[in-house]
Amino acid sequence: MDPIFDIHILVCNNQRSGTEKLSCGEAHGLELVAEFKKQLKELNSGLKVRANKSGCLGICDLGPTVAVYPQGIFYVGVQKEDVREIVEAHVIHHRIVERLVLDKWPKT
């Protein structure tokens, strides 16, 4: 059975309330989801790609966090300006954006 999507992009939009701890943030997460959808539509790769919001991905202090499946790559510190690079490099050309990969970031 073929998967429904070739690539699934999950964008954390978890918002911690009543705490000073960092979180990816609902507003920023939704902005990133919209930008992924826009870029995917513009680049029209022919792949079945889904970008949607998610709950907490468990690494809030390094957010905004984006997970790309089926590879299981976590990008952290993602900003709107990074979305096109992720789509072009990772989704279309199957090259990981090393500077944003979780294991490249300092551990907190």
VMD Tcl script that builds the backbone (N, CA, C; Angstrom):
set m [mol new atoms 324]
animate dup $m
set s [atomselect $m all]
$s set {name element resname resid chain x y z} {
  {N N MET 1 A 0.844 -1.183 0.000}
  {CA C MET 1 A 0.000 0.000 0.000}
  {C C MET 1 A 0.889 1.246 0.000}
  {N N ASP 2 A 0.623 2.166 -0.892}
  {CA C ASP 2 A 1.382 3.410 -0.975}
  {C C ASP 2 A 0.975 4.358 0.147}
  {N N PRO 3 A 1.946 5.110 0.667}
  {CA C PRO 3 A 1.593 6.096 1.695}
  {C C PRO 3 A 0.735 7.204 1.090}
  {N N ILE 4 A -0.060 7.816 1.935}
  {CA C ILE 4 A -0.915 8.918 1.478}
  {C C ILE 4 A -0.056 10.098 1.016}
  {N N PHE 5 A 1.047 10.355 1.751}
  {CA C PHE 5 A 1.938 11.467 1.417}
  {C C PHE 5 A 3.349 10.943 1.223}
  {N N ASP 6 A 4.071 11.534 0.263}
  {CA C ASP 6 A 5.484 11.227 0.101}
  {C C ASP 6 A 6.278 11.844 1.243}
  {N N ILE 7 A 5.886 13.054 1.615}
  {CA C ILE 7 A 6.563 13.785 2.685}
  {C C ILE 7 A 5.502 14.468 3.542}
  {N N HIS 8 A 5.705 14.394 4.851}
  {CA C HIS 8 A 4.792 15.033 5.789}
  {C C HIS 8 A 5.618 15.992 6.651}
  {N N ILE 9 A 5.228 17.251 6.665}
  {CA C ILE 9 A 5.928 18.285 7.418}
  {C C ILE 9 A 5.044 18.702 8.590}
  {N N LEU 10 A 5.559 18.519 9.794}
  {CA C LEU 10 A 4.836 18.880 11.008}
  {C C LEU 10 A 5.479 20.114 11.626}
  {N N VAL 11 A 4.707 21.129 11.849}
  {CA C VAL 11 A 5.205 22.384 12.402}
  {C C VAL 11 A 4.594 22.575 13.786}
  {N N CYS 12 A 5.445 22.591 14.800}
  {CA C CYS 12 A 4.945 22.772 16.163}
  {C C CYS 12 A 4.303 24.143 16.304}
  {N N ASN 13 A 3.152 24.151 16.942}
  {CA C ASN 13 A 2.523 25.432 17.252}
  {C C ASN 13 A 2.076 25.452 18.705}
  {N N ASN 14 A 2.774 24.663 19.523}
  {CA C ASN 14 A 2.455 24.592 20.944}
  {C C ASN 14 A 2.729 25.933 21.625}
  {N N GLN 15 A 1.801 26.345 22.439}
  {CA C GLN 15 A 1.947 27.593 23.193}
  {C C GLN 15 A 1.822 27.267 24.666}
  {N N ARG 16 A 2.889 27.447 25.408}
  {CA C ARG 16 A 2.838 27.245 26.855}
  {C C ARG 16 A 2.248 28.490 27.493}
  {N N SER 17 A 1.247 28.312 28.287}
  {CA C SER 17 A 0.659 29.470 28.962}
  {C C SER 17 A 1.015 29.438 30.440}
  {N N GLY 18 A 1.124 30.601 31.007}
  {CA C GLY 18 A 1.400 30.720 32.429}
  {C C GLY 18 A 2.801 30.305 32.823}
  {N N THR 19 A 3.730 30.361 31.902}
  {CA C THR 19 A 5.107 29.985 32.208}
  {C C THR 19 A 6.061 30.878 31.432}
  {N N GLU 20 A 7.272 31.011 31.945}
  {CA C GLU 20 A 8.278 31.803 31.248}
  {C C GLU 20 A 9.128 30.925 30.333}
  {N N LYS 21 A 8.882 29.614 30.328}
  {CA C LYS 21 A 9.643 28.717 29.468}
  {C C LYS 21 A 9.332 29.018 28.007}
  {N N LEU 22 A 10.318 28.772 27.160}
  {CA C LEU 22 A 10.137 28.992 25.735}
  {C C LEU 22 A 9.176 27.975 25.143}
  {N N SER 23 A 8.533 28.358 24.064}
  {CA C SER 23 A 7.725 27.430 23.283}
  {C C SER 23 A 7.745 27.910 21.834}
  {N N CYS 24 A 7.349 27.032 20.934}
  {CA C CYS 24 A 7.374 27.383 19.515}
  {C C CYS 24 A 6.386 28.493 19.200}
  {N N GLY 25 A 5.272 28.481 19.888}
  {CA C GLY 25 A 4.302 29.553 19.739}
  {C C GLY 25 A 3.276 29.305 18.668}
  {N N GLU 26 A 2.039 29.413 19.037}
  {CA C GLU 26 A 0.953 29.156 18.097}
  {C C GLU 26 A 0.995 30.109 16.909}
  {N N ALA 27 A 1.147 31.388 17.159}
  {CA C ALA 27 A 1.127 32.367 16.067}
  {C C ALA 27 A 2.275 32.118 15.096}
  {N N HIS 28 A 3.468 31.921 15.630}
  {CA C HIS 28 A 4.630 31.694 14.760}
  {C C HIS 28 A 4.499 30.362 14.022}
  {N N GLY 29 A 4.016 29.340 14.720}
  {CA C GLY 29 A 3.834 28.032 14.090}
  {C C GLY 29 A 2.844 28.095 12.944}
  {N N LEU 30 A 1.748 28.794 13.139}
  {CA C LEU 30 A 0.749 28.922 12.083}
  {C C LEU 30 A 1.294 29.709 10.902}
  {N N GLU 31 A 2.120 30.707 11.182}
  {CA C GLU 31 A 2.761 31.472 10.109}
  {C C GLU 31 A 3.685 30.564 9.290}
  {N N LEU 32 A 4.420 29.690 9.969}
  {CA C LEU 32 A 5.301 28.761 9.265}
  {C C LEU 32 A 4.515 27.760 8.436}
  {N N VAL 33 A 3.419 27.238 8.967}
  {CA C VAL 33 A 2.581 26.311 8.204}
  {C C VAL 33 A 2.097 26.985 6.924}
  {N N ALA 34 A 1.608 28.214 7.039}
  {CA C ALA 34 A 1.116 28.950 5.872}
  {C C ALA 34 A 2.229 29.154 4.851}
  {N N GLU 35 A 3.430 29.452 5.328}
  {CA C GLU 35 A 4.560 29.664 4.413}
  {C C GLU 35 A 4.970 28.361 3.729}
  {N N PHE 36 A 4.975 27.247 4.467}
  {CA C PHE 36 A 5.271 25.949 3.837}
  {C C PHE 36 A 4.248 25.662 2.743}
  {N N LYS 37 A 2.969 25.870 3.032}
  {CA C LYS 37 A 1.932 25.601 2.034}
  {C C LYS 37 A 2.119 26.480 0.799}
  {N N LYS 38 A 2.441 27.743 1.028}
  {CA C LYS 38 A 2.664 28.679 -0.076}
  {C C LYS 38 A 3.844 28.230 -0.937}
  {N N GLN 39 A 4.959 27.919 -0.295}
  {CA C GLN 39 A 6.155 27.518 -1.035}
  {C C GLN 39 A 5.943 26.193 -1.782}
  {N N LEU 40 A 5.271 25.257 -1.152}
  {CA C LEU 40 A 5.005 23.968 -1.802}
  {C C LEU 40 A 4.134 24.163 -3.040}
  {N N LYS 41 A 3.156 25.031 -2.933}
  {CA C LYS 41 A 2.279 25.303 -4.075}
  {C C LYS 41 A 3.054 25.989 -5.196}
  {N N GLU 42 A 3.869 26.985 -4.846}
  {CA C GLU 42 A 4.645 27.719 -5.852}
  {C C GLU 42 A 5.645 26.829 -6.567}
  {N N LEU 43 A 6.292 25.932 -5.838}
  {CA C LEU 43 A 7.339 25.095 -6.428}
  {C C LEU 43 A 6.781 23.852 -7.109}
  {N N ASN 44 A 5.534 23.499 -6.841}
  {CA C ASN 44 A 4.828 22.428 -7.529}
  {C C ASN 44 A 5.751 21.268 -7.931}
  {N N SER 45 A 6.228 20.535 -6.946}
  {CA C SER 45 A 7.202 19.466 -7.172}
  {C C SER 45 A 6.610 18.201 -7.768}
  {N N GLY 46 A 5.298 18.069 -7.719}
  {CA C GLY 46 A 4.673 16.838 -8.183}
  {C C GLY 46 A 4.620 15.768 -7.107}
  {N N LEU 47 A 5.240 16.026 -5.974}
  {CA C LEU 47 A 5.194 15.105 -4.844}
  {C C LEU 47 A 3.927 15.334 -4.040}
  {N N LYS 48 A 3.509 14.309 -3.331}
  {CA C LYS 48 A 2.382 14.456 -2.413}
  {C C LYS 48 A 2.974 14.867 -1.063}
  {N N VAL 49 A 2.870 16.155 -0.769}
  {CA C VAL 49 A 3.458 16.711 0.448}
  {C C VAL 49 A 2.361 17.368 1.268}
  {N N ARG 50 A 2.402 17.125 2.556}
  {CA C ARG 50 A 1.431 17.740 3.474}
  {C C ARG 50 A 2.199 18.507 4.531}
  {N N ALA 51 A 1.827 19.760 4.741}
  {CA C ALA 51 A 2.384 20.571 5.821}
  {C C ALA 51 A 1.232 20.946 6.734}
  {N N ASN 52 A 1.381 20.652 8.015}
  {CA C ASN 52 A 0.331 21.028 8.946}
  {C C ASN 52 A 0.885 21.275 10.333}
  {N N LYS 53 A 0.062 21.939 11.151}
  {CA C LYS 53 A 0.453 22.239 12.522}
  {C C LYS 53 A 0.435 20.962 13.343}
  {N N SER 54 A 1.230 20.994 14.395}
  {CA C SER 54 A 1.242 19.852 15.321}
  {C C SER 54 A 1.273 20.389 16.740}
  {N N GLY 55 A 1.083 19.492 17.666}
  {CA C GLY 55 A 1.279 19.827 19.063}
  {C C GLY 55 A 2.766 19.798 19.367}
  {N N CYS 56 A 3.088 19.771 20.623}
  {CA C CYS 56 A 4.471 19.824 21.064}
  {C C CYS 56 A 5.287 18.666 20.487}
  {N N LEU 57 A 6.466 18.993 19.970}
  {CA C LEU 57 A 7.394 17.987 19.451}
  {C C LEU 57 A 8.495 17.671 20.459}
  {N N GLY 58 A 8.415 18.257 21.655}
  {CA C GLY 58 A 9.282 17.877 22.756}
  {C C GLY 58 A 10.611 18.592 22.882}
  {N N ILE 59 A 10.864 19.570 22.053}
  {CA C ILE 59 A 12.139 20.301 22.150}
  {C C ILE 59 A 11.875 21.808 22.067}
  {N N CYS 60 A 11.029 22.261 22.946}
  {CA C CYS 60 A 10.551 23.650 22.933}
  {C C CYS 60 A 11.667 24.682 23.009}
  {N N ASP 61 A 12.693 24.406 23.789}
  {CA C ASP 61 A 13.749 25.392 23.991}
  {C C ASP 61 A 14.534 25.693 22.726}
  {N N LEU 62 A 14.399 24.838 21.708}
  {CA C LEU 62 A 15.119 25.043 20.452}
  {C C LEU 62 A 14.194 25.459 19.317}
  {N N GLY 63 A 12.935 25.708 19.652}
  {CA C GLY 63 A 11.941 26.000 18.626}
  {C C GLY 63 A 12.140 27.343 17.965}
  {N N PRO 64 A 11.363 27.589 16.999}
  {CA C PRO 64 A 10.311 26.805 16.389}
  {C C PRO 64 A 10.856 25.527 15.735}
  {N N THR 65 A 10.132 24.431 15.939}
  {CA C THR 65 A 10.559 23.119 15.490}
  {C C THR 65 A 9.681 22.621 14.354}
  {N N VAL 66 A 10.348 21.986 13.364}
  {CA C VAL 66 A 9.679 21.393 12.213}
  {C C VAL 66 A 10.215 19.977 12.059}
  {N N ALA 67 A 9.319 19.009 11.942}
  {CA C ALA 67 A 9.720 17.614 11.721}
  {C C ALA 67 A 9.299 17.207 10.316}
  {N N VAL 68 A 10.212 16.536 9.607}
  {CA C VAL 68 A 9.926 16.105 8.242}
  {C C VAL 68 A 9.990 14.585 8.190}
  {N N TYR 69 A 8.881 13.981 7.781}
  {CA C TYR 69 A 8.780 12.523 7.688}
  {C C TYR 69 A 8.514 12.129 6.247}
  {N N PRO 70 A 9.002 10.970 5.809}
  {CA C PRO 70 A 9.344 9.809 6.612}
  {C C PRO 70 A 10.787 9.780 7.114}
  {N N GLN 71 A 11.605 10.774 6.772}
  {CA C GLN 71 A 13.006 10.750 7.182}
  {C C GLN 71 A 13.205 10.936 8.675}
  {N N GLY 72 A 12.273 11.591 9.346}
  {CA C GLY 72 A 12.403 11.836 10.774}
  {C C GLY 72 A 13.436 12.895 11.093}
  {N N ILE 73 A 13.591 13.859 10.222}
  {CA C ILE 73 A 14.534 14.961 10.435}
  {C C ILE 73 A 13.828 16.072 11.197}
  {N N PHE 74 A 14.482 16.548 12.255}
  {CA C PHE 74 A 13.942 17.662 13.034}
  {C C PHE 74 A 14.779 18.899 12.751}
  {N N TYR 75 A 14.108 19.956 12.300}
  {CA C TYR 75 A 14.745 21.248 12.112}
  {C C TYR 75 A 14.330 22.136 13.279}
  {N N VAL 76 A 15.284 22.881 13.817}
  {CA C VAL 76 A 15.004 23.737 14.968}
  {C C VAL 76 A 15.414 25.176 14.683}
  {N N GLY 77 A 14.795 26.088 15.406}
  {CA C GLY 77 A 15.084 27.500 15.201}
  {C C GLY 77 A 14.605 27.985 13.843}
  {N N VAL 78 A 13.604 27.338 13.292}
  {CA C VAL 78 A 13.132 27.650 11.942}
  {C C VAL 78 A 12.392 28.976 11.925}
  {N N GLN 79 A 12.764 29.788 10.955}
  {CA C GLN 79 A 12.123 31.077 10.738}
  {C C GLN 79 A 11.468 31.072 9.364}
  {N N LYS 80 A 10.594 32.014 9.142}
  {CA C LYS 80 A 9.882 32.103 7.864}
  {C C LYS 80 A 10.861 32.135 6.685}
  {N N GLU 81 A 11.982 32.794 6.862}
  {CA C GLU 81 A 12.982 32.921 5.802}
  {C C GLU 81 A 13.631 31.572 5.458}
  {N N ASP 82 A 13.532 30.588 6.352}
  {CA C ASP 82 A 14.153 29.274 6.133}
  {C C ASP 82 A 13.265 28.315 5.348}
  {N N VAL 83 A 11.998 28.631 5.233}
  {CA C VAL 83 A 11.034 27.681 4.665}
  {C C VAL 83 A 11.358 27.339 3.217}
  {N N ARG 84 A 11.612 28.327 2.402}
  {CA C ARG 84 A 11.902 28.037 0.984}
  {C C ARG 84 A 13.124 27.134 0.857}
  {N N GLU 85 A 14.148 27.387 1.664}
  {CA C GLU 85 A 15.349 26.551 1.621}
  {C C GLU 85 A 15.019 25.107 1.998}
  {N N ILE 86 A 14.211 24.913 3.025}
  {CA C ILE 86 A 13.831 23.558 3.433}
  {C C ILE 86 A 13.055 22.869 2.313}
  {N N VAL 87 A 12.126 23.586 1.708}
  {CA C VAL 87 A 11.328 22.996 0.628}
  {C C VAL 87 A 12.208 22.655 -0.572}
  {N N GLU 88 A 13.024 23.610 -1.005}
  {CA C GLU 88 A 13.863 23.363 -2.185}
  {C C GLU 88 A 14.905 22.276 -1.920}
  {N N ALA 89 A 15.625 22.400 -0.808}
  {CA C ALA 89 A 16.709 21.456 -0.530}
  {C C ALA 89 A 16.175 20.092 -0.114}
  {N N HIS 90 A 15.358 20.052 0.913}
  {CA C HIS 90 A 14.935 18.776 1.494}
  {C C HIS 90 A 13.830 18.099 0.678}
  {N N VAL 91 A 12.759 18.820 0.427}
  {CA C VAL 91 A 11.609 18.202 -0.236}
  {C C VAL 91 A 11.910 17.883 -1.696}
  {N N ILE 92 A 12.463 18.829 -2.405}
  {CA C ILE 92 A 12.659 18.636 -3.846}
  {C C ILE 92 A 13.956 17.913 -4.175}
  {N N HIS 93 A 15.065 18.292 -3.529}
  {CA C HIS 93 A 16.366 17.734 -3.894}
  {C C HIS 93 A 16.904 16.701 -2.901}
  {N N HIS 94 A 16.132 16.392 -1.857}
  {CA C HIS 94 A 16.491 15.350 -0.879}
  {C C HIS 94 A 17.832 15.621 -0.198}
  {N N ARG 95 A 18.106 16.901 0.057}
  {CA C ARG 95 A 19.321 17.304 0.770}
  {C C ARG 95 A 18.902 17.960 2.084}
  {N N ILE 96 A 19.451 17.480 3.162}
  {CA C ILE 96 A 19.122 18.018 4.482}
  {C C ILE 96 A 19.747 19.408 4.646}
  {N N VAL 97 A 19.006 20.305 5.261}
  {CA C VAL 97 A 19.504 21.650 5.554}
  {C C VAL 97 A 20.272 21.551 6.873}
  {N N GLU 98 A 21.551 21.251 6.764}
  {CA C GLU 98 A 22.392 20.917 7.919}
  {C C GLU 98 A 22.389 21.983 9.013}
  {N N ARG 99 A 22.379 23.243 8.634}
  {CA C ARG 99 A 22.488 24.310 9.636}
  {C C ARG 99 A 21.282 24.368 10.577}
  {N N LEU 100 A 20.173 23.744 10.195}
  {CA C LEU 100 A 18.964 23.769 11.017}
  {C C LEU 100 A 18.662 22.437 11.692}
  {N N VAL 101 A 19.474 21.423 11.440}
  {CA C VAL 101 A 19.197 20.083 11.979}
  {C C VAL 101 A 19.415 20.053 13.485}
  {N N LEU 102 A 18.539 19.371 14.175}
  {CA C LEU 102 A 18.567 19.294 15.632}
  {C C LEU 102 A 19.926 18.926 16.189}
  {N N ASP 103 A 20.585 17.903 15.672}
  {CA C ASP 103 A 21.846 17.456 16.271}
  {C C ASP 103 A 23.010 18.400 16.026}
  {N N LYS 104 A 22.818 19.434 15.243}
  {CA C LYS 104 A 23.860 20.439 15.002}
  {C C LYS 104 A 23.781 21.579 16.005}
  {N N TRP 105 A 22.666 21.645 16.742}
  {CA C TRP 105 A 22.455 22.740 17.692}
  {C C TRP 105 A 23.041 22.382 19.044}
  {N N PRO 106 A 23.516 23.391 19.776}
  {CA C PRO 106 A 24.017 23.109 21.135}
  {C C PRO 106 A 22.905 22.573 22.017}
  {N N LYS 107 A 23.230 21.605 22.820}
  {CA C LYS 107 A 22.251 21.036 23.746}
  {C C LYS 107 A 22.026 22.004 24.898}
  {N N THR 108 A 20.776 22.097 25.361}
  {CA C THR 108 A 20.476 23.017 26.461}
  {C C THR 108 A 20.439 22.282 27.774}
}
mol reanalyze $m
mol bondsrecalc $m
mol representation Tube
mol addrep $m
